Amino acid sequence: MKTLALGLPKGSLQAATVAIFEKAGFRMILHERSYTPEIDDPEILPRLVRAQEISRYVENGHLDAGITGYDWICENGSDVVEVAELLYAKQGFRPVRWVLAVPEESPIRSVKDLEGKRIATEAVGITRAWLREKGVHAEVEFSWGATEAKTPDLVDAIVELTETGSSLRAHRLRIVETIMESTTRFIANRGAWADSWKRAKMEQIVTLLKGVLAASSRVLLKMNVDRVRLAGVVDLLPALHAPTVNPLSSDGWYSVETVVEEHLVRRLIPALKAAGAEGIIEIALNKVVP
């Protein structure tokens, strides 16, 4: 049987990644202290690997494909195929940022103030490249963890990954600049991507994962409306293409349904009700595949 060796991120992205795979229809079981999850698809061989390392293992062929951050692809300088962008992170569906941060009372206000200073970070390559681009000479050291606690006693500044900035604020740190934004990527080994079976398998997985992510911010709205008010109700509705309209068994009445962004619902439902829609139902979605 042909199989696809797939690297899944161990650590901060692990829970979110497993949840998305399960919504995509894959049943996955993780065992404590095991790096080989069980999955109910015999064609997939999943491996839990730190996101920082996945792109290297994909590049050298130990993994056919993997899910990791764009930042770690850049940090490793990996030559891989970026199959798809998957917009999710540990805490939500948004990009993450690598930021330069300093203590609140620090005199550092811009990148130019870093000249001759010491910076701690896990993303050493990204930080050094950014400093070169800015024409600033500073010492950059690798941080093994607890990076936020190293200022001001051990280093002058840090470059740290953040989604919301809440952890930095809790440590009384101030963001000076954003160095780069990063999103999660599905990547492939170039040789594996050239293999027709493996490529088709990867594309199948990506279609399902992207369908889950597309559905995460959308809901299905269904309602009934009579012929007289139909045009006014349809005009209020956004849709991927156009709302679906079907006649009901009652003469002159129609069922209308459409997929909308969830954040629009609180405005739409009162407007639809006022326009004559009845029996309005909001339904959560597992997947949306355009």
C-alpha positions in Angstrom: 0.0 0.0 0.0 1.2 3.5 -0.9 1.6 5.8 2.1 2.2 9.5 2.8 4.6 10.4 5.6 3.0 13.5 7.1 4.6 15.7 9.8 2.2 17.3 12.3 3.4 20.1 14.6 4.0 19.0 18.2 3.7 21.8 20.7 1.6 25.0 20.5 -0.1 24.1 17.2 -0.7 20.5 18.1 -4.2 20.7 19.6 -5.5 23.1 16.9 -4.1 20.9 14.1 -5.7 17.7 15.5 -9.0 19.4 16.0 -9.0 20.6 12.3 -8.1 17.1 11.1 -11.0 15.6 13.1 -13.4 18.2 11.7 -12.1 17.3 8.2 -13.2 13.7 8.9 -10.0 12.0 10.1 -10.2 10.3 13.4 -6.9 10.7 15.2 -5.7 9.2 18.5 -2.7 10.5 20.3 -0.9 8.4 23.0 1.1 9.9 25.8 4.8 9.9 25.1 4.2 8.7 21.6 5.2 10.6 18.5 3.2 8.4 16.1 -0.5 9.2 16.3 -3.1 6.7 15.1 -5.3 7.8 12.2 -8.2 6.0 10.5 -6.6 6.5 7.1 -4.1 3.7 6.4 -2.6 5.8 3.5 -1.3 8.5 6.0 1.6 7.9 8.3 1.5 10.8 10.8 4.5 11.9 12.8 4.5 14.5 15.6 7.5 16.7 15.1 8.4 20.2 16.5 7.2 22.8 14.0 10.7 24.3 14.1 12.1 21.1 12.5 9.3 20.0 10.1 10.5 22.0 7.0 14.0 20.5 7.3 12.6 16.9 7.4 10.3 17.6 4.5 13.2 19.1 2.5 15.5 16.1 3.0 12.7 13.6 2.3 12.3 12.0 5.7 8.7 13.4 5.5 6.7 13.7 2.3 4.7 16.6 3.6 4.1 18.6 6.8 2.3 21.4 8.5 4.4 24.2 9.9 4.7 27.9 10.1 6.0 30.1 7.3 8.4 31.6 9.8 10.2 28.2 10.4 10.4 27.7 6.6 12.3 31.0 6.4 14.3 30.4 9.6 15.6 27.0 8.2 15.9 28.3 4.6 14.1 25.2 3.5 13.6 24.4 -0.2 10.1 22.9 -0.2 6.8 23.3 -2.1 4.3 25.5 -0.3 1.1 23.7 -1.2 -1.4 25.8 0.8 -1.7 28.5 3.4 -3.8 27.4 6.3 -4.9 30.4 8.3 -5.0 29.1 11.9 -2.8 29.4 15.0 -2.8 28.3 18.7 -5.5 30.7 19.8 -7.5 31.5 16.7 -7.7 31.9 12.9 -5.2 34.7 12.4 -1.6 35.3 11.5 1.0 35.3 14.3 3.8 37.9 14.5 7.4 38.0 15.4 7.9 41.2 17.3 10.8 43.2 18.8 9.9 43.8 22.4 11.6 45.7 25.2 10.8 46.5 28.9 8.2 49.3 29.3 10.8 51.7 30.7 13.5 50.9 28.0 14.9 53.9 26.0 14.8 51.7 22.9 12.1 53.2 20.6 13.2 52.0 17.1 15.4 49.5 15.4 18.2 52.1 15.2 18.4 52.1 19.0 19.5 48.4 18.8 23.0 49.3 17.6 25.5 47.4 19.8 22.7 45.9 21.9 22.0 42.2 22.8 18.8 40.4 21.6 17.5 37.0 22.6 15.2 35.0 20.4 14.5 31.6 19.1 14.3 32.9 15.5 18.0 33.8 15.2 18.2 33.7 11.4 15.1 35.8 10.9 16.3 38.4 13.4 19.8 38.6 11.9 18.4 39.0 8.4 16.0 41.8 9.6 18.9 43.6 11.3 21.1 43.4 8.2 18.2 44.8 6.1 17.9 47.7 8.6 21.7 48.3 8.6 22.0 47.7 12.4 24.7 45.7 14.1 23.5 43.9 17.3 24.4 40.7 19.0 21.7 38.0 18.6 21.7 35.0 20.8 19.5 31.8 20.7 17.0 31.6 23.5 16.1 28.1 24.8 12.9 29.4 26.4 11.5 31.8 29.0 12.6 34.6 26.6 10.3 37.2 28.0 12.0 36.9 31.4 15.5 37.8 30.1 15.0 41.5 29.8 16.4 43.8 31.2 19.0 41.8 33.2 20.4 39.5 30.6 19.6 41.2 27.3 18.4 44.6 26.0 15.6 43.3 23.8 13.9 40.1 22.6 12.3 39.0 19.4 9.3 36.8 20.3 6.3 35.2 18.7 2.9 36.5 19.6 -0.7 36.3 18.6 -2.4 38.8 20.8 0.5 40.5 22.7 -1.2 39.6 26.0 1.8 37.5 27.3 4.2 40.4 26.5 2.0 42.9 28.3 1.8 40.6 31.3 5.6 40.6 31.5 5.6 44.5 31.2 7.1 44.4 27.7 6.4 46.9 25.0 6.3 46.0 21.3 8.7 48.2 19.3 8.2 46.8 15.8 6.8 43.8 14.0 9.6 41.9 12.2 7.4 39.5 10.2 3.9 37.9 10.1 3.6 34.2 9.7 0.8 31.8 8.9 0.6 28.0 8.9 1.5 26.3 5.7 1.1 22.8 4.2 4.4 22.0 2.6 5.7 19.1 0.5 9.0 17.6 -0.4 9.7 18.4 -4.1 10.2 14.7 -5.0 7.0 13.7 -3.2 5.1 16.5 -5.0 6.3 15.2 -8.3 4.9 11.7 -7.5 1.3 11.7 -8.9 -0.2 9.5 -6.2 1.4 11.5 -3.3 0.4 14.8 -4.9 -3.2 13.7 -5.3 -3.3 12.5 -1.6 -1.9 15.8 -0.4 -4.4 17.8 -2.5 -7.2 15.7 -1.1 -6.1 16.5 2.5 -5.6 20.2 1.8 -9.1 20.4 0.2 -10.6 19.0 3.4 -8.5 21.1 5.7 -9.3 24.3 3.8 -12.9 23.4 3.8 -12.9 23.2 7.6 -11.1 26.6 7.9 -13.5 28.2 5.5 -16.4 27.0 7.6 -14.9 28.2 10.9 -16.1 31.7 10.2 -19.3 31.0 8.4 -22.8 29.7 9.1 -25.8 28.6 7.0 -28.9 30.8 7.2 -32.3 29.3 6.2 -35.6 31.0 6.2 -39.1 31.0 4.5 -40.5 34.0 2.7 -43.5 34.7 0.5 -43.4 35.7 -3.1 -44.2 39.4 -2.5 -41.2 39.9 -0.1 -38.8 37.4 -1.8 -36.8 40.0 -3.8 -36.3 42.3 -0.8 -35.0 39.4 1.4 -32.7 38.1 -1.4 -31.2 41.6 -1.8 -30.1 41.5 1.8 -28.2 38.3 1.6 -24.5 37.8 0.7 -23.6 34.4 -0.7 -20.7 32.5 -2.2 -22.5 32.8 -5.5 -26.2 33.5 -5.0 -28.7 32.5 -2.4 -30.5 29.2 -3.0 -34.3 29.7 -3.5 -36.7 26.8 -3.7 -40.5 26.8 -3.8 -42.4 25.3 -0.8 -45.5 23.1 -0.9 -47.5 26.1 0.2 -48.3 28.1 -2.9 -46.5 31.5 -3.1 -43.9 30.6 -0.4 -40.2 29.9 -0.8 -37.3 28.5 1.2 -34.2 30.6 1.0 -30.7 29.6 2.2 -27.2 31.0 2.0 -23.8 30.8 3.6 -22.7 34.0 5.4 -19.9 35.2 7.5 -20.9 34.6 11.2 -20.1 38.1 12.3 -22.8 39.5 9.9 -25.6 37.4 11.5 -26.4 39.8 14.3 -27.1 42.5 11.8 -28.7 40.3 9.2 -31.3 38.4 11.2 -33.2 41.5 12.5 -33.0 43.0 8.9 -34.3 39.8 7.4 -37.1 39.6 9.9 -38.1 43.2 9.2 -38.1 42.4 5.4 -40.6 39.6 5.9 -38.5 36.4 6.4 -40.0 33.8 8.7 -38.6 30.7 10.5 -35.1 31.9 10.3 -32.5 29.2 11.3 -28.8 29.5 11.8 -26.8 26.3 11.4 -23.1 25.8 12.2 -21.0 24.3 9.4 -18.2 21.7 9.4 -16.8 22.4 5.9 -17.2 24.9 3.1 -15.6 23.9 -0.2 -16.1 26.5 -2.9 
